[in-house]
Amino acid sequence: MSAARLLILAAGLIGAAGVALSAVAAHAGGGNVATAAQFLLFHAPALLTLGLLSCERLAHAAGLVLLAGVLLFAGDLLMRHFADTRLFAMAAPAGGTLMILGWLGVAGSALRRPRGAA
């Protein structure tokens, strides 16, 4: 599966999970659930955009780093809420760091010249 298709698939799944988890947070409470839902919903459109509009490898790589980061961050928060345990030690900070690096990669992709450009 290409990076573009993976990012589009992930955007749809992450967006759906964000909506569902928002409902859970609204009805059952849980600050970690609400935060995880927000991060999923914030990143789903970015992943979709990177998958649909970018033909740059750096942008796709940045999108994959964003995806890994949001999965680690939200996954750790949700494990804490639903299973009363962590995904693994430092999963949330690692995910946050990956999200920052992913966003910097998105920014960096704008500075690269497209192939064939003079």
mmCIF file of the C-alpha atoms, coordinates in Angstrom:
data_MODEL
# 
_entry.id   MODEL 
# 
loop_
_atom_site.group_PDB 
_atom_site.id 
_atom_site.type_symbol 
_atom_site.label_atom_id 
_atom_site.label_alt_id 
_atom_site.label_comp_id 
_atom_site.label_asym_id 
_atom_site.label_entity_id 
_atom_site.label_seq_id 
_atom_site.pdbx_PDB_ins_code 
_atom_site.Cartn_x 
_atom_site.Cartn_y 
_atom_site.Cartn_z 
_atom_site.occupancy 
_atom_site.B_iso_or_equiv 
_atom_site.pdbx_formal_charge 
_atom_site.auth_seq_id 
_atom_site.auth_comp_id 
_atom_site.auth_asym_id 
_atom_site.auth_atom_id 
_atom_site.pdbx_PDB_model_num 
ATOM 1   C CA . MET A 1 1   ? 0.000   0.000  0.000   1.00 0.00 ? 1   MET A CA 1 
ATOM 2   C CA . SER A 1 2   ? 1.371   3.395  -0.935  1.00 0.00 ? 2   SER A CA 1 
ATOM 3   C CA . ALA A 1 3   ? 2.022   6.048  1.697   1.00 0.00 ? 3   ALA A CA 1 
ATOM 4   C CA . ALA A 1 4   ? -0.720  8.222  0.182   1.00 0.00 ? 4   ALA A CA 1 
ATOM 5   C CA . ARG A 1 5   ? -3.342  5.478  0.420   1.00 0.00 ? 5   ARG A CA 1 
ATOM 6   C CA . LEU A 1 6   ? -2.252  4.585  3.957   1.00 0.00 ? 6   LEU A CA 1 
ATOM 7   C CA . LEU A 1 7   ? -2.585  8.217  5.039   1.00 0.00 ? 7   LEU A CA 1 
ATOM 8   C CA . ILE A 1 8   ? -6.070  8.473  3.506   1.00 0.00 ? 8   ILE A CA 1 
ATOM 9   C CA . LEU A 1 9   ? -7.171  5.216  5.145   1.00 0.00 ? 9   LEU A CA 1 
ATOM 10  C CA . ALA A 1 10  ? -5.738  6.303  8.492   1.00 0.00 ? 10  ALA A CA 1 
ATOM 11  C CA . ALA A 1 11  ? -7.421  9.702  8.218   1.00 0.00 ? 11  ALA A CA 1 
ATOM 12  C CA . GLY A 1 12  ? -10.820 8.075  7.799   1.00 0.00 ? 12  GLY A CA 1 
ATOM 13  C CA . LEU A 1 13  ? -10.309 5.638  10.665  1.00 0.00 ? 13  LEU A CA 1 
ATOM 14  C CA . ILE A 1 14  ? -8.811  8.257  12.969  1.00 0.00 ? 14  ILE A CA 1 
ATOM 15  C CA . GLY A 1 15  ? -11.608 10.714 12.163  1.00 0.00 ? 15  GLY A CA 1 
ATOM 16  C CA . ALA A 1 16  ? -14.268 8.099  12.916  1.00 0.00 ? 16  ALA A CA 1 
ATOM 17  C CA . ALA A 1 17  ? -12.523 7.122  16.155  1.00 0.00 ? 17  ALA A CA 1 
ATOM 18  C CA . GLY A 1 18  ? -12.285 10.775 17.152  1.00 0.00 ? 18  GLY A CA 1 
ATOM 19  C CA . VAL A 1 19  ? -16.019 11.280 16.713  1.00 0.00 ? 19  VAL A CA 1 
ATOM 20  C CA . ALA A 1 20  ? -16.867 8.065  18.581  1.00 0.00 ? 20  ALA A CA 1 
ATOM 21  C CA . LEU A 1 21  ? -14.504 8.898  21.432  1.00 0.00 ? 21  LEU A CA 1 
ATOM 22  C CA . SER A 1 22  ? -15.940 12.416 21.648  1.00 0.00 ? 22  SER A CA 1 
ATOM 23  C CA . ALA A 1 23  ? -19.332 10.827 22.247  1.00 0.00 ? 23  ALA A CA 1 
ATOM 24  C CA . VAL A 1 24  ? -17.876 8.522  24.890  1.00 0.00 ? 24  VAL A CA 1 
ATOM 25  C CA . ALA A 1 25  ? -16.246 11.476 26.640  1.00 0.00 ? 25  ALA A CA 1 
ATOM 26  C CA . ALA A 1 26  ? -19.480 13.477 26.527  1.00 0.00 ? 26  ALA A CA 1 
ATOM 27  C CA . HIS A 1 27  ? -21.600 10.669 27.950  1.00 0.00 ? 27  HIS A CA 1 
ATOM 28  C CA . ALA A 1 28  ? -19.212 8.808  30.226  1.00 0.00 ? 28  ALA A CA 1 
ATOM 29  C CA . GLY A 1 29  ? -16.709 11.523 31.076  1.00 0.00 ? 29  GLY A CA 1 
ATOM 30  C CA . GLY A 1 30  ? -12.992 11.170 31.081  1.00 0.00 ? 30  GLY A CA 1 
ATOM 31  C CA . GLY A 1 31  ? -10.469 13.907 30.456  1.00 0.00 ? 31  GLY A CA 1 
ATOM 32  C CA . ASN A 1 32  ? -8.012  11.538 28.816  1.00 0.00 ? 32  ASN A CA 1 
ATOM 33  C CA . VAL A 1 33  ? -10.688 10.274 26.431  1.00 0.00 ? 33  VAL A CA 1 
ATOM 34  C CA . ALA A 1 34  ? -11.666 13.829 25.468  1.00 0.00 ? 34  ALA A CA 1 
ATOM 35  C CA . THR A 1 35  ? -8.021  14.791 24.908  1.00 0.00 ? 35  THR A CA 1 
ATOM 36  C CA . ALA A 1 36  ? -7.373  11.684 22.805  1.00 0.00 ? 36  ALA A CA 1 
ATOM 37  C CA . ALA A 1 37  ? -10.501 12.416 20.749  1.00 0.00 ? 37  ALA A CA 1 
ATOM 38  C CA . GLN A 1 38  ? -9.368  15.999 20.141  1.00 0.00 ? 38  GLN A CA 1 
ATOM 39  C CA . PHE A 1 39  ? -5.923  14.922 18.978  1.00 0.00 ? 39  PHE A CA 1 
ATOM 40  C CA . LEU A 1 40  ? -7.439  12.352 16.632  1.00 0.00 ? 40  LEU A CA 1 
ATOM 41  C CA . LEU A 1 41  ? -9.848  14.906 15.187  1.00 0.00 ? 41  LEU A CA 1 
ATOM 42  C CA . PHE A 1 42  ? -7.111  17.552 14.847  1.00 0.00 ? 42  PHE A CA 1 
ATOM 43  C CA . HIS A 1 43  ? -4.841  15.242 12.899  1.00 0.00 ? 43  HIS A CA 1 
ATOM 44  C CA . ALA A 1 44  ? -7.333  13.401 10.657  1.00 0.00 ? 44  ALA A CA 1 
ATOM 45  C CA . PRO A 1 45  ? -7.756  16.340 8.223   1.00 0.00 ? 45  PRO A CA 1 
ATOM 46  C CA . ALA A 1 46  ? -3.994  16.877 8.081   1.00 0.00 ? 46  ALA A CA 1 
ATOM 47  C CA . LEU A 1 47  ? -3.388  13.217 7.232   1.00 0.00 ? 47  LEU A CA 1 
ATOM 48  C CA . LEU A 1 48  ? -6.125  13.322 4.601   1.00 0.00 ? 48  LEU A CA 1 
ATOM 49  C CA . THR A 1 49  ? -4.651  16.445 3.031   1.00 0.00 ? 49  THR A CA 1 
ATOM 50  C CA . LEU A 1 50  ? -1.145  14.997 2.993   1.00 0.00 ? 50  LEU A CA 1 
ATOM 51  C CA . GLY A 1 51  ? -2.450  11.815 1.393   1.00 0.00 ? 51  GLY A CA 1 
ATOM 52  C CA . LEU A 1 52  ? -4.587  13.530 -1.227  1.00 0.00 ? 52  LEU A CA 1 
ATOM 53  C CA . LEU A 1 53  ? -2.647  16.589 -2.250  1.00 0.00 ? 53  LEU A CA 1 
ATOM 54  C CA . SER A 1 54  ? 1.000   15.883 -1.804  1.00 0.00 ? 54  SER A CA 1 
ATOM 55  C CA . CYS A 1 55  ? 3.233   14.062 -4.222  1.00 0.00 ? 55  CYS A CA 1 
ATOM 56  C CA . GLU A 1 56  ? 6.345   14.856 -2.197  1.00 0.00 ? 56  GLU A CA 1 
ATOM 57  C CA . ARG A 1 57  ? 8.011   11.967 -0.414  1.00 0.00 ? 57  ARG A CA 1 
ATOM 58  C CA . LEU A 1 58  ? 8.978   14.223 2.484   1.00 0.00 ? 58  LEU A CA 1 
ATOM 59  C CA . ALA A 1 59  ? 5.347   15.229 3.008   1.00 0.00 ? 59  ALA A CA 1 
ATOM 60  C CA . HIS A 1 60  ? 4.247   11.585 2.954   1.00 0.00 ? 60  HIS A CA 1 
ATOM 61  C CA . ALA A 1 61  ? 7.020   10.680 5.392   1.00 0.00 ? 61  ALA A CA 1 
ATOM 62  C CA . ALA A 1 62  ? 5.953   13.564 7.642   1.00 0.00 ? 62  ALA A CA 1 
ATOM 63  C CA . GLY A 1 63  ? 2.382   12.290 7.487   1.00 0.00 ? 63  GLY A CA 1 
ATOM 64  C CA . LEU A 1 64  ? 3.504   8.812  8.521   1.00 0.00 ? 64  LEU A CA 1 
ATOM 65  C CA . VAL A 1 65  ? 5.438   10.291 11.452  1.00 0.00 ? 65  VAL A CA 1 
ATOM 66  C CA . LEU A 1 66  ? 2.329   12.292 12.435  1.00 0.00 ? 66  LEU A CA 1 
ATOM 67  C CA . LEU A 1 67  ? 0.279   9.105  12.242  1.00 0.00 ? 67  LEU A CA 1 
ATOM 68  C CA . ALA A 1 68  ? 2.682   7.193  14.477  1.00 0.00 ? 68  ALA A CA 1 
ATOM 69  C CA . GLY A 1 69  ? 2.749   10.065 16.934  1.00 0.00 ? 69  GLY A CA 1 
ATOM 70  C CA . VAL A 1 70  ? -0.999  10.464 17.237  1.00 0.00 ? 70  VAL A CA 1 
ATOM 71  C CA . LEU A 1 71  ? -1.455  6.696  17.593  1.00 0.00 ? 71  LEU A CA 1 
ATOM 72  C CA . LEU A 1 72  ? 1.075   6.542  20.419  1.00 0.00 ? 72  LEU A CA 1 
ATOM 73  C CA . PHE A 1 73  ? -0.217  9.653  22.172  1.00 0.00 ? 73  PHE A CA 1 
ATOM 74  C CA . ALA A 1 74  ? -3.929  8.900  21.925  1.00 0.00 ? 74  ALA A CA 1 
ATOM 75  C CA . GLY A 1 75  ? -3.354  5.185  22.443  1.00 0.00 ? 75  GLY A CA 1 
ATOM 76  C CA . ASP A 1 76  ? -1.551  5.805  25.711  1.00 0.00 ? 76  ASP A CA 1 
ATOM 77  C CA . LEU A 1 77  ? -4.273  8.141  26.990  1.00 0.00 ? 77  LEU A CA 1 
ATOM 78  C CA . LEU A 1 78  ? -6.969  5.640  26.071  1.00 0.00 ? 78  LEU A CA 1 
ATOM 79  C CA . MET A 1 79  ? -5.105  2.738  27.694  1.00 0.00 ? 79  MET A CA 1 
ATOM 80  C CA . ARG A 1 80  ? -4.818  4.786  30.867  1.00 0.00 ? 80  ARG A CA 1 
ATOM 81  C CA . HIS A 1 81  ? -8.559  5.441  30.857  1.00 0.00 ? 81  HIS A CA 1 
ATOM 82  C CA . PHE A 1 82  ? -9.976  2.093  29.763  1.00 0.00 ? 82  PHE A CA 1 
ATOM 83  C CA . ALA A 1 83  ? -7.357  -0.389 31.017  1.00 0.00 ? 83  ALA A CA 1 
ATOM 84  C CA . ASP A 1 84  ? -5.889  1.614  33.909  1.00 0.00 ? 84  ASP A CA 1 
ATOM 85  C CA . THR A 1 85  ? -2.394  1.000  32.545  1.00 0.00 ? 85  THR A CA 1 
ATOM 86  C CA . ARG A 1 86  ? -0.018  2.634  30.103  1.00 0.00 ? 86  ARG A CA 1 
ATOM 87  C CA . LEU A 1 87  ? 0.587   1.555  26.546  1.00 0.00 ? 87  LEU A CA 1 
ATOM 88  C CA . PHE A 1 88  ? 4.277   1.487  27.549  1.00 0.00 ? 88  PHE A CA 1 
ATOM 89  C CA . ALA A 1 89  ? 6.521   3.794  29.545  1.00 0.00 ? 89  ALA A CA 1 
ATOM 90  C CA . MET A 1 90  ? 6.891   7.189  27.865  1.00 0.00 ? 90  MET A CA 1 
ATOM 91  C CA . ALA A 1 91  ? 4.434   6.358  25.055  1.00 0.00 ? 91  ALA A CA 1 
ATOM 92  C CA . ALA A 1 92  ? 2.567   9.685  25.310  1.00 0.00 ? 92  ALA A CA 1 
ATOM 93  C CA . PRO A 1 93  ? 5.723   11.841 25.367  1.00 0.00 ? 93  PRO A CA 1 
ATOM 94  C CA . ALA A 1 94  ? 7.198   9.815  22.508  1.00 0.00 ? 94  ALA A CA 1 
ATOM 95  C CA . GLY A 1 95  ? 3.976   10.299 20.559  1.00 0.00 ? 95  GLY A CA 1 
ATOM 96  C CA . GLY A 1 96  ? 3.992   14.025 21.254  1.00 0.00 ? 96  GLY A CA 1 
ATOM 97  C CA . THR A 1 97  ? 7.588   14.282 20.109  1.00 0.00 ? 97  THR A CA 1 
ATOM 98  C CA . LEU A 1 98  ? 6.760   12.405 16.906  1.00 0.00 ? 98  LEU A CA 1 
ATOM 99  C CA . MET A 1 99  ? 3.818   14.736 16.253  1.00 0.00 ? 99  MET A CA 1 
ATOM 100 C CA . ILE A 1 100 ? 6.102   17.772 16.637  1.00 0.00 ? 100 ILE A CA 1 
ATOM 101 C CA . LEU A 1 101 ? 8.657   16.204 14.295  1.00 0.00 ? 101 LEU A CA 1 
ATOM 102 C CA . GLY A 1 102 ? 5.910   15.306 11.824  1.00 0.00 ? 102 GLY A CA 1 
ATOM 103 C CA . TRP A 1 103 ? 4.632   18.878 11.750  1.00 0.00 ? 103 TRP A CA 1 
ATOM 104 C CA . LEU A 1 104 ? 8.198   20.136 11.254  1.00 0.00 ? 104 LEU A CA 1 
ATOM 105 C CA . GLY A 1 105 ? 8.502   17.664 8.372   1.00 0.00 ? 105 GLY A CA 1 
ATOM 106 C CA . VAL A 1 106 ? 5.318   19.092 6.853   1.00 0.00 ? 106 VAL A CA 1 
ATOM 107 C CA . ALA A 1 107 ? 6.849   22.571 7.112   1.00 0.00 ? 107 ALA A CA 1 
ATOM 108 C CA . GLY A 1 108 ? 10.134  21.335 5.670   1.00 0.00 ? 108 GLY A CA 1 
ATOM 109 C CA . SER A 1 109 ? 8.371   19.771 2.702   1.00 0.00 ? 109 SER A CA 1 
ATOM 110 C CA . ALA A 1 110 ? 7.285   23.256 1.637   1.00 0.00 ? 110 ALA A CA 1 
ATOM 111 C CA . LEU A 1 111 ? 10.921  24.295 1.352   1.00 0.00 ? 111 LEU A CA 1 
ATOM 112 C CA . ARG A 1 112 ? 11.892  21.549 -1.060  1.00 0.00 ? 112 ARG A CA 1 
ATOM 113 C CA . ARG A 1 113 ? 11.841  22.186 -4.760  1.00 0.00 ? 113 ARG A CA 1 
ATOM 114 C CA . PRO A 1 114 ? 9.483   19.947 -6.716  1.00 0.00 ? 114 PRO A CA 1 
ATOM 115 C CA . ARG A 1 115 ? 11.159  17.568 -9.154  1.00 0.00 ? 115 ARG A CA 1 
ATOM 116 C CA . GLY A 1 116 ? 11.776  19.184 -12.494 1.00 0.00 ? 116 GLY A CA 1 
ATOM 117 C CA . ALA A 1 117 ? 11.541  22.718 -11.090 1.00 0.00 ? 117 ALA A CA 1 
ATOM 118 C CA . ALA A 1 118 ? 14.256  25.133 -12.112 1.00 0.00 ? 118 ALA A CA 1 
# 
